[in-house]
C-alpha cells in the first residue's frame, strides 16, 4: 500500500515552512529534507506526517 503524503515546503534549510497542513502554522525544522512526523497536533489516523522539501538548491 502506497501513501500520499502532503508536501511542506520551505525556502531555505534555516527558514520556516509554509503553513502546516494540520495546524496552519509555520514550523522550523533541522537540516535535510524528507518525511517528518507532525508534533503540532495529537496524532490520529488522518495525521500521517508530511514530506519536507527545501526550494533553495544546496551548494
N, C-alpha and C positions, 0 to 999 in steps of 0.2 A: 504494500500500500504506500503510495507516494503522497506526501503532504505538500500543500501550497502554503508557504509561509509569507506573511506580509514582509515587505522590504522597507526598512527605515534608513533614510539617507542622512549623511552629514557632510558638510563642506570640506572639512579637513579632519585629521585624526584627533585634533585637540578641540574641535568646536562641538557645540551641542547639536543634537539631532533635529530633524524635522519633527513635527508633533507626533507623539506616540499613538499607535492605532488603538491602544487600550485606555489611556488616561488623557490623551491630547496635550500632554506636557512635553517639553524638550528635555532630553536626558544627556548626561555626559558619560562616555564610555572610555575604556582604555584603548591602547593601541591594537590595531588589527581589525579586520572585517570578519564577518561570519555570523553564525547563529548565536542569539542571546536569549536568555530567559528573562521575561519581564518581572521586575520586582516591585513595580508600582501598584499593582493590583493583586488581590488574592487569586492564586492560580485556580482555574477552573478548566473544564474540558474544552472550552472555547478559547482559552488563552494558551496558545502553543508557542509563544515567543515570537521572535522575528529575526530576519536576516539584516545585519548591519552592513552598509556599504558606504565607502568614502568616495566622494565625487572627485577630489583632487588626486592627481597622479602622484604616487610616492616616488621620489627621486633617489 
